C-alpha cells in the first residue's frame, strides 16, 4: 500500500476492527480480510488449491496429524478437512493470534511483542508499520504519528484471526507458528505450506525447509509446497529415507526443495 489508510464512507458497509470479536461470521470474515500484519494481508477465500486437495483425497489416506503452516485464517484448511480423514489438524500461522485493545474506545491490533499493526477511528482504518518493511513515506509518517498513543493501554483481549467455521470441527488446533523459528511438538503425516515459501526462494531457506520437513515427517508422510498466485501450482513430496518428489501440479511450486 502506498497510502496506508482506508477511509470510511457514509452509507457503505465496511470492515471494522470491532467485528473481530463479532458472533456474526460474515462480519468477522469481512474484518479478517482487511487485516494486515507486516506485508501480509489475511485476505483469503475458499477453493484456493482444489487440484492438490483432489490428489490428497484420492489417496484415501488417514492422516493422524496434519499441519497447515501459513494457513492465514484457515479458510483453505476447511476445504481440506471436508475431503480427507484426519485425527488432529493444526492450523498454524505466524500471526494467527493477535490482541485487541482500545484507545479512547477506538480499537487497535497488537501482536505478542506489543507491536501495533492497525488502528481505527470513526473516520478511517490505519495500517501501521512496526517492522519497517514498507518503503512508502506515508507508511513512515502514519506510523510515527500513531505509535505513541498506545503506550498506556494495558487491557488487551487475545483474539484468534481465524474463520469461525473452524470451531465446528473437533480436534482442530490453532497455533502461532513461524516455520523458520519454531518446532513442531509432534511429527506429521501431512504438512501443507501454501503461499509462503515462494517468498523465500534462496539456497539457505531451501536447506532449512528440507531439514525441517525431513525432521518432522513420519515415514511415508507427505509435504505439499505450493502457491496459487496467479494459479495453483504445487510440488508434493513423500518421505522415505529422504524426500522424494511424487507429484507436481501445473509444473510444481516455484520453491524447490
DOBA-800322 format. One line per field, with one value per atom (N, C-alpha, C): residue number from 1; residue in one letter; atom name; x, y, z. Coordinates in steps of 0.2 Angstrom, whole numbers. Layout:
seq: [NUM,...]
type: [A,...]
atom: [CA,...]
c1: [X,...]
c2: [Y,...]
c3: [Z,...]
end
This chain:
seq: [1,1,1,2,2,2,3,3,3,4,4,4,5,5,5,6,6,6,7,7,7,8,8,8,9,9,9,10,10,10,11,11,11,12,12,12,13,13,13,14,14,14,15,15,15,16,16,16,17,17,17,18,18,18,19,19,19,20,20,20,21,21,21,22,22,22,23,23,23,24,24,24,25,25,25,26,26,26,27,27,27,28,28,28,29,29,29,30,30,30,31,31,31,32,32,32,33,33,33,34,34,34,35,35,35,36,36,36,37,37,37,38,38,38,39,39,39,40,40,40,41,41,41,42,42,42,43,43,43,44,44,44,45,45,45,46,46,46,47,47,47,48,48,48,49,49,49,50,50,50,51,51,51,52,52,52,53,53,53,54,54,54,55,55,55,56,56,56,57,57,57,58,58,58,59,59,59,60,60,60,61,61,61,62,62,62,63,63,63,64,64,64,65,65,65,66,66,66,67,67,67,68,68,68,69,69,69,70,70,70,71,71,71,72,72,72,73,73,73,74,74,74,75,75,75,76,76,76,77,77,77,78,78,78,79,79,79,80,80,80,81,81,81,82,82,82,83,83,83,84,84,84,85,85,85,86,86,86,87,87,87,88,88,88,89,89,89,90,90,90,91,91,91,92,92,92,93,93,93,94,94,94,95,95,95,96,96,96,97,97,97,98,98,98,99,99,99,100,100,100,101,101,101,102,102,102,103,103,103,104,104,104,105,105,105,106,106,106,107,107,107,108,108,108,109,109,109,110,110,110,111,111,111,112,112,112,113,113,113,114,114,114,115,115,115,116,116,116,117,117,117,118,118,118,119,119,119,120,120,120,121,121,121,122,122,122,123,123,123,124,124,124,125,125,125,126,126,126,127,127,127,128,128,128,129,129,129,130,130,130,131,131,131,132,132,132,133,133,133,134,134,134,135,135,135,136,136,136,137,137,137,138,138,138,139,139,139,140,140,140,141,141,141,142,142,142,143,143,143,144,144,144,145,145,145,146,146,146,147,147,147,148,148,148,149,149,149,150,150,150,151,151,151,152,152,152,153,153,153,154,154,154,155,155,155,156,156,156,157,157,157,158,158,158,159,159,159,160,160,160,161,161,161,162,162,162,163,163,163,164,164,164,165,165,165,166,166,166,167,167,167,168,168,168,169,169,169,170,170,170,171,171,171,172,172,172,173,173,173,174,174,174,175,175,175,176,176,176,177,177,177,178,178,178,179,179,179,180,180,180,181,181,181,182,182,182,183,183,183,184,184,184,185,185,185,186,186,186,187,187,187,188,188,188,189,189,189,190,190,190,191,191,191,192,192,192,193,193,193,194,194,194,195,195,195,196,196,196,197,197,197,198,198,198,199,199,199,200,200,200,201,201,201,202,202,202,203,203,203,204,204,204,205,205,205,206,206,206,207,207,207,208,208,208,209,209,209,210,210,210,211,211,211,212,212,212,213,213,213,214,214,214,215,215,215,216,216,216,217,217,217,218,218,218,219,219,219,220,220,220,221,221,221,222,222,222,223,223,223,224,224,224,225,225,225,226,226,226,227,227,227,228,228,228,229,229,229,230,230,230,231,231,231,232,232,232,233,233,233,234,234,234,235,235,235,236,236,236,237,237,237,238,238,238,239,239,239,240,240,240,241,241,241,242,242,242,243,243,243,244,244,244,245,245,245,246,246,246,247,247,247,248,248,248,249,249,249,250,250,250,251,251,251,252,252,252,253,253,253,254,254,254,255,255,255,256,256,256,257,257,257]
type: [X,X,X,X,X,X,X,X,X,X,X,X,X,X,X,X,X,X,X,X,X,X,X,X,X,X,X,X,X,X,X,X,X,X,X,X,X,X,X,X,X,X,X,X,X,X,X,X,X,X,X,X,X,X,X,X,X,X,X,X,X,X,X,X,X,X,X,X,X,X,X,X,X,X,X,X,X,X,X,X,X,X,X,X,X,X,X,X,X,X,X,X,X,X,X,X,X,X,X,X,X,X,X,X,X,X,X,X,X,X,X,X,X,X,X,X,X,X,X,X,X,X,X,X,X,X,X,X,X,X,X,X,X,X,X,X,X,X,X,X,X,X,X,X,X,X,X,X,X,X,X,X,X,X,X,X,X,X,X,X,X,X,X,X,X,X,X,X,X,X,X,X,X,X,X,X,X,X,X,X,X,X,X,X,X,X,X,X,X,X,X,X,X,X,X,X,X,X,X,X,X,X,X,X,X,X,X,X,X,X,X,X,X,X,X,X,X,X,X,X,X,X,X,X,X,X,X,X,X,X,X,X,X,X,X,X,X,X,X,X,X,X,X,X,X,X,X,X,X,X,X,X,X,X,X,X,X,X,X,X,X,X,X,X,X,X,X,X,X,X,X,X,X,X,X,X,X,X,X,X,X,X,X,X,X,X,X,X,X,X,X,X,X,X,X,X,X,X,X,X,X,X,X,X,X,X,X,X,X,X,X,X,X,X,X,X,X,X,X,X,X,X,X,X,X,X,X,X,X,X,X,X,X,X,X,X,X,X,X,X,X,X,X,X,X,X,X,X,X,X,X,X,X,X,X,X,X,X,X,X,X,X,X,X,X,X,X,X,X,X,X,X,X,X,X,X,X,X,X,X,X,X,X,X,X,X,X,X,X,X,X,X,X,X,X,X,X,X,X,X,X,X,X,X,X,X,X,X,X,X,X,X,X,X,X,X,X,X,X,X,X,X,X,X,X,X,X,X,X,X,X,X,X,X,X,X,X,X,X,X,X,X,X,X,X,X,X,X,X,X,X,X,X,X,X,X,X,X,X,X,X,X,X,X,X,X,X,X,X,X,X,X,X,X,X,X,X,X,X,X,X,X,X,X,X,X,X,X,X,X,X,X,X,X,X,X,X,X,X,X,X,X,X,X,X,X,X,X,X,X,X,X,X,X,X,X,X,X,X,X,X,X,X,X,X,X,X,X,X,X,X,X,X,X,X,X,X,X,X,X,X,X,X,X,X,X,X,X,X,X,X,X,X,X,X,X,X,X,X,X,X,X,X,X,X,X,X,X,X,X,X,X,X,X,X,X,X,X,X,X,X,X,X,X,X,X,X,X,X,X,X,X,X,X,X,X,X,X,X,X,X,X,X,X,X,X,X,X,X,X,X,X,X,X,X,X,X,X,X,X,X,X,X,X,X,X,X,X,X,X,X,X,X,X,X,X,X,X,X,X,X,X,X,X,X,X,X,X,X,X,X,X,X,X,X,X,X,X,X,X,X,X,X,X,X,X,X,X,X,X,X,X,X,X,X,X,X,X,X,X,X,X,X,X,X,X,X,X,X,X,X,X,X,X,X,X,X,X,X,X,X,X,X,X,X,X,X,X,X,X,X,X,X,X,X,X,X,X,X,X,X,X,X,X,X,X,X,X,X,X,X,X,X,X,X,X,X,X,X,X,X,X,X,X,X,X,X,X,X,X,X,X,X,X,X,X,X,X,X,X,X,X,X,X,X,X,X,X,X,X,X]
atom: [N,CA,C,N,CA,C,N,CA,C,N,CA,C,N,CA,C,N,CA,C,N,CA,C,N,CA,C,N,CA,C,N,CA,C,N,CA,C,N,CA,C,N,CA,C,N,CA,C,N,CA,C,N,CA,C,N,CA,C,N,CA,C,N,CA,C,N,CA,C,N,CA,C,N,CA,C,N,CA,C,N,CA,C,N,CA,C,N,CA,C,N,CA,C,N,CA,C,N,CA,C,N,CA,C,N,CA,C,N,CA,C,N,CA,C,N,CA,C,N,CA,C,N,CA,C,N,CA,C,N,CA,C,N,CA,C,N,CA,C,N,CA,C,N,CA,C,N,CA,C,N,CA,C,N,CA,C,N,CA,C,N,CA,C,N,CA,C,N,CA,C,N,CA,C,N,CA,C,N,CA,C,N,CA,C,N,CA,C,N,CA,C,N,CA,C,N,CA,C,N,CA,C,N,CA,C,N,CA,C,N,CA,C,N,CA,C,N,CA,C,N,CA,C,N,CA,C,N,CA,C,N,CA,C,N,CA,C,N,CA,C,N,CA,C,N,CA,C,N,CA,C,N,CA,C,N,CA,C,N,CA,C,N,CA,C,N,CA,C,N,CA,C,N,CA,C,N,CA,C,N,CA,C,N,CA,C,N,CA,C,N,CA,C,N,CA,C,N,CA,C,N,CA,C,N,CA,C,N,CA,C,N,CA,C,N,CA,C,N,CA,C,N,CA,C,N,CA,C,N,CA,C,N,CA,C,N,CA,C,N,CA,C,N,CA,C,N,CA,C,N,CA,C,N,CA,C,N,CA,C,N,CA,C,N,CA,C,N,CA,C,N,CA,C,N,CA,C,N,CA,C,N,CA,C,N,CA,C,N,CA,C,N,CA,C,N,CA,C,N,CA,C,N,CA,C,N,CA,C,N,CA,C,N,CA,C,N,CA,C,N,CA,C,N,CA,C,N,CA,C,N,CA,C,N,CA,C,N,CA,C,N,CA,C,N,CA,C,N,CA,C,N,CA,C,N,CA,C,N,CA,C,N,CA,C,N,CA,C,N,CA,C,N,CA,C,N,CA,C,N,CA,C,N,CA,C,N,CA,C,N,CA,C,N,CA,C,N,CA,C,N,CA,C,N,CA,C,N,CA,C,N,CA,C,N,CA,C,N,CA,C,N,CA,C,N,CA,C,N,CA,C,N,CA,C,N,CA,C,N,CA,C,N,CA,C,N,CA,C,N,CA,C,N,CA,C,N,CA,C,N,CA,C,N,CA,C,N,CA,C,N,CA,C,N,CA,C,N,CA,C,N,CA,C,N,CA,C,N,CA,C,N,CA,C,N,CA,C,N,CA,C,N,CA,C,N,CA,C,N,CA,C,N,CA,C,N,CA,C,N,CA,C,N,CA,C,N,CA,C,N,CA,C,N,CA,C,N,CA,C,N,CA,C,N,CA,C,N,CA,C,N,CA,C,N,CA,C,N,CA,C,N,CA,C,N,CA,C,N,CA,C,N,CA,C,N,CA,C,N,CA,C,N,CA,C,N,CA,C,N,CA,C,N,CA,C,N,CA,C,N,CA,C,N,CA,C,N,CA,C,N,CA,C,N,CA,C,N,CA,C,N,CA,C,N,CA,C,N,CA,C,N,CA,C,N,CA,C,N,CA,C,N,CA,C,N,CA,C,N,CA,C,N,CA,C,N,CA,C,N,CA,C,N,CA,C,N,CA,C,N,CA,C,N,CA,C,N,CA,C,N,CA,C,N,CA,C,N,CA,C,N,CA,C,N,CA,C,N,CA,C,N,CA,C,N,CA,C,N,CA,C,N,CA,C,N,CA,C,N,CA,C,N,CA,C,N,CA,C,N,CA,C,N,CA,C,N,CA,C,N,CA,C,N,CA,C,N,CA,C,N,CA,C,N,CA,C,N,CA,C,N,CA,C,N,CA,C,N,CA,C,N,CA,C,N,CA,C,N,CA,C,N,CA,C,N,CA,C,N,CA,C,N,CA,C,N,CA,C]
c1: [4,0,4,3,7,4,-3,-6,-10,-7,-10,-16,-21,-27,-33,-38,-44,-49,-52,-57,-64,-68,-75,-79,-84,-89,-96,-99,-106,-110,-114,-119,-116,-109,-106,-104,-106,-104,-97,-93,-86,-83,-77,-74,-73,-73,-72,-68,-63,-59,-64,-69,-74,-77,-77,-80,-76,-70,-65,-68,-72,-75,-82,-84,-92,-94,-100,-103,-106,-106,-108,-103,-103,-97,-96,-101,-100,-96,-98,-94,-87,-86,-79,-75,-77,-73,-72,-76,-75,-69,-69,-64,-57,-58,-51,-48,-52,-49,-46,-48,-45,-38,-37,-31,-24,-20,-13,-8,-3,2,9,13,19,17,19,17,11,9,4,-3,-8,-15,-18,-22,-26,-31,-31,-36,-35,-41,-41,-48,-49,-55,-55,-61,-61,-59,-58,-56,-50,-45,-38,-34,-34,-30,-34,-39,-43,-40,-35,-31,-27,-24,-20,-24,-30,-35,-37,-39,-42,-37,-30,-25,-24,-24,-24,-30,-36,-42,-42,-40,-40,-35,-30,-25,-29,-34,-38,-34,-29,-25,-29,-27,-29,-23,-24,-18,-19,-16,-16,-15,-10,-9,-7,-11,-10,-8,-2,0,-1,-5,-6,-2,4,8,7,6,5,-3,-7,-14,-18,-16,-19,-25,-31,-37,-40,-37,-39,-45,-47,-52,-50,-44,-42,-41,-40,-39,-46,-51,-58,-59,-57,-58,-55,-49,-46,-49,-51,-55,-61,-64,-70,-69,-62,-61,-57,-53,-48,-50,-48,-49,-43,-44,-38,-40,-35,-35,-35,-30,-29,-26,-29,-27,-25,-19,-16,-16,-19,-19,-14,-9,-3,-2,0,1,6,10,14,10,5,1,-7,-8,-15,-18,-14,-17,-14,-19,-17,-21,-20,-24,-27,-33,-37,-37,-35,-35,-39,-40,-44,-41,-41,-38,-44,-47,-52,-58,-60,-65,-64,-58,-56,-51,-53,-49,-42,-38,-31,-29,-25,-22,-15,-13,-6,-4,2,5,8,11,13,19,22,28,26,20,17,18,19,19,12,10,3,3,-1,-2,-7,-13,-19,-22,-25,-29,-35,-41,-47,-50,-52,-57,-63,-67,-74,-73,-67,-66,-62,-58,-54,-51,-48,-44,-36,-32,-25,-20,-16,-12,-5,-2,4,10,16,22,27,26,31,37,37,43,47,44,48,49,44,45,43,40,37,41,42,46,42,36,32,33,34,35,28,23,16,16,19,19,23,28,33,29,26,23,17,13,7,9,14,16,19,23,26,21,16,10,6,5,0,4,10,13,13,14,15,8,2,-4,-6,-2,-5,0,4,9,5,0,-3,-9,-10,-16,-14,-17,-14,-20,-26,-31,-32,-30,-30,-33,-37,-41,-38,-35,-32,-38,-37,-42,-39,-42,-39,-42,-37,-38,-40,-46,-47,-55,-56,-63,-67,-72,-76,-79,-79,-81,-77,-70,-66,-68,-71,-73,-78,-81,-86,-83,-76,-73,-69,-70,-67,-59,-55,-48,-44,-47,-43,-40,-34,-30,-27,-27,-25,-18,-13,-6,-3,0,5,11,14,20,24,30,35,39,39,42,50,52,60,62,58,60,57,51,48,49,47,47,41,39,33,33,28,28,27,24,23,24,27,28,22,22,16,16,9,8,7,5,4,6,10,12,10,6,5,8,11,14,12,7,4,5,7,8,13,18,23,30,32,39,41,37,38,41,40,43,50,53,59,64,64,67,75,79,86,88,95,98,97,98,98,91,86,79,77,80,78,81,87,90,87,85,81,75,71,65,66,70,72,73,77,79,73,69,63,58,57,52,54,61,63,63,64,64,57,52,46,40,42,38,38,33,33,35,37,39,32,33,28,24,26,22,23,18,18,19,23,23,21,17,15,17,21,23,20,16,13,11,8,6,0,-4,-10,-10,-4,-3,1,-2,-10,-14,-11,-14,-11,-15,-12,-6,-1,5,7,9,11,16,20,25,24,23,21,27,29,35,33,36,35,41,41,47,48,53,56,62,68,74,76,73,74,67,67,61,61,56,56,50,51,45,41,34,29,24,23,18,19,18,18,11,9,3,5,3,4,12,16,23,27,23,26,27,28,30,36,36,42,47,45,50,52,58,61,65,63,67,73]
c2: [-6,0,6,11,17,22,22,26,22,21,16,18,20,22,20,17,16,20,25,30,26,29,26,31,28,32,31,36,36,32,27,23,17,16,10,5,-1,-6,-8,-7,-8,-12,-15,-19,-15,-17,-14,-18,-16,-20,-22,-18,-20,-27,-29,-35,-41,-40,-46,-51,-48,-52,-53,-52,-52,-60,-61,-68,-69,-64,-64,-66,-72,-75,-70,-68,-63,-57,-54,-48,-49,-55,-57,-58,-62,-63,-57,-52,-46,-42,-42,-39,-43,-50,-53,-52,-51,-50,-43,-38,-32,-31,-36,-36,-37,-32,-33,-33,-38,-38,-39,-34,-33,-32,-36,-35,-40,-43,-49,-47,-47,-47,-53,-54,-60,-62,-58,-60,-67,-70,-77,-79,-85,-87,-94,-97,-105,-107,-113,-116,-113,-113,-110,-115,-121,-126,-133,-133,-139,-145,-144,-149,-153,-149,-153,-157,-154,-157,-163,-163,-169,-174,-173,-178,-181,-177,-180,-184,-182,-186,-192,-193,-199,-204,-202,-207,-211,-208,-212,-213,-209,-210,-207,-210,-207,-204,-197,-193,-192,-195,-195,-188,-184,-177,-173,-168,-163,-156,-154,-147,-142,-137,-132,-126,-125,-120,-114,-108,-102,-102,-104,-105,-99,-93,-87,-88,-87,-88,-95,-99,-106,-108,-103,-105,-110,-110,-116,-122,-122,-128,-131,-127,-130,-135,-132,-136,-143,-143,-150,-154,-151,-155,-159,-156,-159,-165,-166,-171,-176,-175,-181,-183,-189,-191,-190,-187,-185,-186,-186,-187,-180,-176,-170,-165,-159,-154,-148,-146,-140,-134,-129,-123,-118,-116,-113,-107,-101,-95,-91,-87,-83,-78,-76,-71,-73,-80,-82,-80,-77,-74,-67,-62,-55,-53,-47,-44,-38,-37,-31,-27,-20,-15,-9,-5,1,8,13,19,24,27,31,28,22,17,16,18,16,10,4,-2,-2,-6,-7,-14,-16,-23,-23,-28,-28,-35,-37,-44,-45,-51,-54,-49,-46,-42,-34,-33,-26,-21,-24,-20,-19,-13,-11,-11,-15,-15,-12,-11,-7,-3,2,7,9,10,13,18,23,28,29,34,34,36,39,41,36,32,28,22,17,12,13,13,15,9,8,2,5,2,4,-1,1,-2,-3,-7,-8,-11,-16,-19,-15,-10,-5,-9,-12,-16,-13,-7,-3,3,4,10,16,16,22,27,34,39,40,38,39,33,27,22,25,28,30,36,40,46,44,40,37,33,29,25,29,34,38,43,45,49,45,38,35,31,28,23,26,32,34,34,33,34,28,22,16,14,18,16,14,18,17,12,9,4,-3,-5,-11,-17,-15,-20,-23,-29,-32,-38,-40,-46,-50,-56,-60,-63,-62,-65,-69,-74,-78,-76,-75,-72,-78,-81,-87,-87,-91,-92,-95,-92,-95,-102,-104,-111,-116,-115,-119,-122,-118,-120,-126,-127,-133,-140,-140,-146,-148,-155,-157,-158,-158,-160,-155,-149,-144,-139,-137,-133,-127,-121,-115,-113,-112,-110,-105,-100,-96,-100,-99,-103,-100,-100,-97,-103,-105,-111,-111,-104,-104,-103,-102,-101,-107,-109,-114,-121,-125,-133,-136,-141,-144,-149,-149,-153,-161,-162,-169,-170,-176,-177,-178,-176,-176,-181,-182,-186,-182,-176,-172,-164,-161,-154,-150,-145,-141,-134,-131,-124,-121,-117,-113,-106,-103,-95,-93,-96,-94,-94,-100,-102,-99,-97,-94,-87,-84,-78,-78,-85,-86,-91,-89,-93,-92,-95,-95,-101,-102,-109,-110,-105,-105,-107,-104,-106,-113,-115,-121,-127,-126,-131,-131,-125,-125,-129,-128,-131,-139,-141,-148,-151,-148,-151,-151,-146,-146,-151,-152,-157,-164,-166,-172,-174,-169,-170,-171,-168,-168,-172,-176,-180,-187,-191,-198,-201,-208,-212,-212,-211,-211,-205,-200,-194,-189,-185,-181,-173,-170,-162,-159,-154,-150,-143,-141,-134,-131,-126,-123,-116,-113,-106,-106,-101,-100,-93,-91,-84,-84,-83,-82,-88,-94,-100,-105,-111,-116,-120,-120,-124,-127,-134,-137,-143,-144,-150,-154,-160,-165,-170,-170,-175,-180,-186,-191,-193,-194,-196,-203,-205,-212,-212,-213,-212,-204,-201,-194,-192,-186,-183,-184,-187,-189,-185,-182,-179,-184,-184,-189,-186,-179,-176,-169,-167,-159,-157,-151,-149,-142,-142,-136,-134,-139,-138,-138,-138,-138,-131,-131,-125,-121,-115,-111,-112,-114,-116,-123,-124,-131,-134,-139,-142,-146]
c3: [0,0,0,-5,-5,1,1,6,11,17,22,26,22,26,22,25,21,25,21,24,24,28,29,25,21,18,20,21,24,20,23,19,16,16,14,19,19,24,23,28,28,34,33,38,44,50,56,61,64,69,75,76,81,80,74,72,72,74,75,81,85,91,90,84,82,82,84,83,77,73,66,61,58,54,48,45,39,41,47,49,51,54,56,50,45,39,36,35,32,35,42,46,45,45,44,37,32,25,25,30,30,34,38,42,39,40,38,44,43,48,44,45,40,33,29,22,20,24,23,25,20,22,24,28,30,25,19,14,12,11,9,6,3,0,0,-1,-2,-9,-9,-16,-19,-15,-17,-20,-18,-21,-22,-26,-27,-30,-35,-38,-33,-28,-23,-18,-16,-12,-15,-22,-25,-25,-26,-26,-20,-14,-7,-6,-8,-6,-10,-16,-20,-17,-13,-10,-4,-2,4,10,11,17,23,29,36,38,39,41,49,53,60,62,60,61,55,54,49,51,48,50,44,44,39,41,38,40,36,38,34,32,36,34,34,35,36,41,38,43,43,39,39,35,30,26,21,19,14,18,24,29,29,29,29,23,17,11,12,15,15,20,26,31,29,24,21,16,14,9,12,17,19,26,28,35,39,45,49,57,61,68,71,70,73,67,67,62,65,64,67,61,63,58,61,57,60,56,59,55,60,57,61,66,63,67,67,69,70,76,81,87,87,88,90,96,98,104,102,104,103,109,108,113,111,115,114,116,112,114,113,119,119,115,116,113,106,103,96,96,92,93,89,92,88,89,85,85,86,91,93,93,92,92,99,100,106,109,104,106,107,108,109,103,97,90,88,87,85,77,74,67,64,67,64,70,68,72,68,72,68,72,69,72,68,69,66,59,57,50,46,48,44,48,44,47,45,49,48,49,44,44,46,51,54,52,53,50,55,61,66,64,59,57,52,50,45,38,36,30,23,24,19,17,11,9,8,8,7,12,11,16,20,17,20,26,25,30,36,35,40,44,41,44,48,45,49,55,54,60,65,63,68,72,69,72,77,75,80,85,84,89,96,98,105,108,105,108,112,111,114,120,122,127,134,135,142,141,136,135,138,143,146,145,144,144,137,136,129,129,124,123,117,119,114,109,103,98,93,90,85,78,74,67,62,64,61,58,53,51,56,58,64,63,56,55,57,59,61,68,72,79,79,73,72,72,71,69,76,78,84,82,86,85,81,80,77,81,80,85,81,85,82,85,81,84,80,84,81,80,74,72,66,67,62,60,53,51,51,52,52,59,64,71,76,74,79,78,82,82,82,78,79,85,89,95,94,88,86,78,77,69,66,59,55,50,48,42,35,36,31,33,29,30,24,25,19,20,15,16,9,9,3,4,-2,-2,3,5,10,7,5,4,-3,-7,-13,-12,-6,-4,-2,-1,2,-3,-9,-14,-14,-9,-10,-6,-7,-5,2,6,14,16,13,15,13,7,4,9,11,15,22,25,31,31,25,25,23,20,18,25,29,36,40,40,44,42,36,33,35,34,35,42,46,54,56,53,56,53,48,44,47,48,49,42,43,37,32,26,21,22,26,26,20,19,13,15,11,12,5,6,0,0,-5,-5,-12,-11,-17,-16,-21,-22,-27,-26,-31,-33,-35,-37,-44,-50,-50,-51,-52,-52,-48,-47,-42,-45,-41,-43,-36,-37,-31,-32,-27,-28,-21,-22,-17,-16,-10,-8,-3,-4,1,5,11,15,15,13,14,18,15,18,17,12,11,8,6,2,-5,-8,-15,-18,-23,-27,-30,-28,-31,-35,-35,-39,-40,-46,-47,-50,-49,-51,-55,-61,-65,-65,-66,-66,-59,-54,-47,-44,-38,-35,-37,-37,-38,-33,-27,-22,-22,-24,-24,-18,-16,-10,-13]
end
